[in-house]
Amino acid sequence: MKVLKLLSFILLFSCTHAQQGELLLQKKLISDLSKTTIYPRLSETIDGKTAWKKEFQYLDSINIYVITYLSDGLKIKGLLVEPKQKGDYPCVIFNRGGNRDFGSLKIGHGAITMGNIAKHGYVVIASQYRGNAGGEGQEEFGGSDVNDVIILTDVLKEVESADTDKIGMYGWSRGGMMTYIALTKTNRIKAAAVGGAVADLYESIKDRPEMETRVTAELIPDYETNKEQELTNRSAIMWADKFSKDVPILMLHGTADWRVKPEQSLKMAMEFEKYRVPYRLIMFEGGDHGLTEHRAEKDEQVIRWFDRYLKEGEQAPNMEYHGE
């Protein structure tokens, strides 16, 4: 009888442990990019033969997956891109911009945005955020949906090629806001990069009133009754003192960005300066919101940043005032 009870306990523990560990529910390989809408942009036909354009030849070296994972008990959709060659690779969590369908992740993001990182030897994972692309729940534009980003540090544990001791985070626009919030809620991120990041949601809705009527008022719960607190919760410029002194942050912004004015990153940098948070700010002259005029330089800066702090293990810089 004691043996049966022991076996029952072991079986119950094993089942519970397995359920708690299974966050990555589905990982579907996109095996034929020629069947996707992005293919014409990636390929060209020469002498009757179709092949990757020179700048996209790396696509033969990576795998792109559509994934479903659990966050707060909800099934969330996302993308995963990793090198085909077996290895133990550092990871980057990519946080998309936009809201709902606007800015949602397409296979093109996997092939280009995430693929450009993966080709350098990284496992790259991204969330659609809850309620999007067929996922469960409702996004909150920087509320509980931040959990969908943070949990990816655990989802990566179920990816064989992922070195989860070396995780970076990269966010653009609204994704930059998500990155800022996430960095104050987890100590699993070793380095971060943001571009055109929303650092002050008050300023965003002041500059673009439609952001309030069409986004924040529609997506943020109890917005009308708790507006000030909810905007503050999403405005990193208000709580820069919460950032770790051990996580270096690369900030990129175009000086001609109309969606998120460059002043947001300038002011955020001054807050980091005040609290001695390690950062590097690069302002791209005449750059738009996506830095399309500076794409190659932008990509180079991001990869170099993650190489330094993830691959090469460089420590965060000494921010104490020093020197002769």
N, C-alpha and C positions, 0 to 999 in steps of 0.2 A: 504493500500500500504506500509506504514511504517513497519507494522507487517511482511509482506511478505519479505521485504528487510532485516529485522532483522533475520528472519528465514533462509534466503539464506546465510547471513553472517555467522551465527552459523554453518550451514551445511558445508560451504566451510572451515571454520576454523577447524572443527572437522575432515574432510577428510584429510586436509593438515597435521594436528597434528598426525593423525594415520599413514600416509605414512612416516612421519619423524621418528616415533617411531618404525616402523617395520623393524628391522635390521635382526632378526632371522627368516629367510624365511622357513626353514625346520628343523625338529628335528625328525629323524627316529630312533626308538629304535631297537637295535640289541637284539631281544627277545630270540634267540636260538644260543648260542655260539657253540653248537655241529655241526653246519653247516658251521663253519669257519675253516680256515686252521690252526689256532693256537690251536684248541681244543685238539689235541693229546698231546701237551706240557702241557696243563693245567689239564688234567685228567688222571686217571688210572683205570684199571679194576681189581677188587679183588673178587674172588668167583663168577665170572660171572656178577658182578654189576659194572657199571661205575660211578665214582664219582670224584669230584674235588680232586686233590692232596692236602695234608694238607696245603701247603703254599698258595694255591689259593682258599681256602674255603670262603674267603671274597667276592668272585664273586657273591655269593647269596645275598649280602647286597648292591650291587651297580647296577646302570643302565648305559649302554653305548649307546651313540647316535652318528649317523653320522649327521652332521649339514651342512646347507648352510646359509650363512649370507652375508650382503652387506658391502662392503668397497669401498669407492670412486665410488659408483654406480656399482661396479663389484660383481658378485656372486662368493663367495669364499667358498671352502669346508673346513671342519674341524671335530673335534671330541669333544664331551662333555661327561663327566663322573660325576655322582653325587650319593650320598647315596640314597637308596630306601626310607628310613625312612624320613618322612616329617620333615623339620626343616629350620633354617635360618643359612646357613653355610658360613664361609669365603671362599674365592675363590683363585685359583692359575691359572694363565695363563702360559701354558707350550709352550715353543718355540722349535720346532724340529730342528735338525741339517740337514746337507746335502744340496742338491739342486735338483730341479726337482724330478725325481722318486727316486733317491738315498736318503735314509733317510726319505722318505715320510711316513706319518702316516698310520699304518695298524690297524686292530682291535686288534692285539696283543699289540700295544702301549696303546690302551684304557684299555685293560684288565690288563696289567702288569705295565707299566711305570706310566700311569695316575691313574690306579686303585689302585696302592699302596699308592697314596696320598689321593684319594677319600675315601678309607676305614677308614681313620683317621678323617673323618668328614669335607671334603672339596668338593666344586664344582670345577672341573678341566676342563678347556677349552683350545683348541689348534687349530692353523691354519695350513692348508697345504701350505699357501702363494698363492698368485694369480698365475693363469696359471697352477696349479698342481691339479692332481686327478679330472680333469674335471671342475675345476674352470676357471673363465674368467680372461683375462688379461695376463700379462707376468711378472714373478718374476724378480727382479733386484738385488738379493743377497745383501740386506741391503739398497735398495733405497726406492722407493715409497711403496714397499711391507711391510715396517715397519708399515705403516698405517693399514695393515691387522691385526697386533698384537695390536696396540693401541686401535682400535675401539672395541676390545673385552671387554674393560671396560664398554662400552655402551651396547654391546650385552648381557652381563651378567645381565643387568637391566631387561631383558625380561625372565630371568630364575627365576621361583618362589622361589626356595630354596636358591638363591644366596644373600649373604649379601655384597652389593657392596661398603660398607664403609670399607671393609677389603679385599683388593686384593693384592696378591703377584705375583711375576713373576719368572719363573724358565726356564732357557735355557741351552742347551748343544751344545758345538761346535759352528757351525754357529748360533745356537739358542742363544748361549751366546753373540755373537756379536749383534744379534737382540735385546737382552735384554739390553745391554749397550746403544745402540742407543735409544731405547724406553724410557729408564729411564731419558734421557735428553729432552724428548719431551712431557712428561705427568707427572702430579703430583698426579695421581690416585693410584700409586703403593706404598704400605707401607713397603715392604721388598722384597728382591730379592736374588736369588741363581743362580750361574752359574757353569758349569762343563766343563773342557777342552775347555774353551772359547777362541775364536779368539779375541784377544785384539789389534793385530797389523797385519793388512792384508799385509803390506809390507813384514814382516817376514814370513808370511805363504807362499807367492808365491816365496820367496827366498829359503825357505826350501823345498818347493814342487813346482817346476816350472810348473808341469801339472795343478796346481790350477789356474794358469793364462791362459794357452792356452785352457783349457777345461771348466773353470768356469767363472772367472771374465771377461775375454775378450768376452765371449759369452753372458753373462747375464747383465752386467752393461752397460747401454746406453751411447753412445759417449765415450766409454772407451779409444780408441786410441787417441782421441783429448783432453781428459780431465782426463787422467789417474791419475796424482798426486792428484788432488782434490778429485776424486772419492775414491781412496784408503784411503786418509786422513779422508774422511767422515765416513768410515767404521772401522777406527782404533781408538778405545777409548783411547788408550795410548797417543794419540795426544791432547785430550781435556778432561782430567780427571777433570779439574777445573769446568766443566759444571755440574758435578753430585751434587745432593742434599746432604746436610749434615744430612738430616732427614730420609734417606732411607738406612738402613744397608744392606750390600751385603756380602753374603757367597760365597767364591770362593773355588772350589774344582779342584784339578788337579793331575794326575798321573805322577810320575817322569820317567816313561818309555813310555810316550805318544809320538808316532812318528807322529801322524796326526797334532797335535797342540803342539809344543814343550812347556814343562813346564816353560821355561823362560818367556813366554808371560804372565802368571799369576803372576810370581815373579816380573816382571817389572811393571805390572799393579798395584800390591799391593804397590810398591814404589811410584807410582804416586798418589794413594789414600792417602798414608802416607803424601806426600808433601802437598796435599790440604785438609787434615783432613777429608776425606770422611770415614765414619764408615764401616769397613770391617773385615772379619775373613777369613784368608787364611789357608787351610788345604792341605798339599802336601802328597799324599799317596805313600809310598815307593814301587817302582816297579809296580805301577798302570798303566794300559794301558789307551787308550783314553776313554773307557766307564767305567773305574774302575771296570771291571768285577771281579777282585780278591778281591775287597773291597765293593761289592754291598750292603751287609747288613749294614755295617757301613756308607756308603754313604747315603743310604735311611734314616737311623736314624738321621744323621746330618741334612739333608734337612727338615725332618718333625719337628724336634726339633726347627729349625730356624723359620719356619713358625708358629709353635705353640706359640713361644715366642712373636713374633711381630704382629701376626694376632689374634690368639685366646686369648692370655693373655694380649694383649695391651701394652706390654713393650715398653718403649720409646727408641729411638735411643741413643746409648751411648754418653757420653760426651767426645768429641775428643780434647778438650782443654787440653794442658799439665797441669797436676795438681798432687797433692800428696805431701808428705813430701820430 
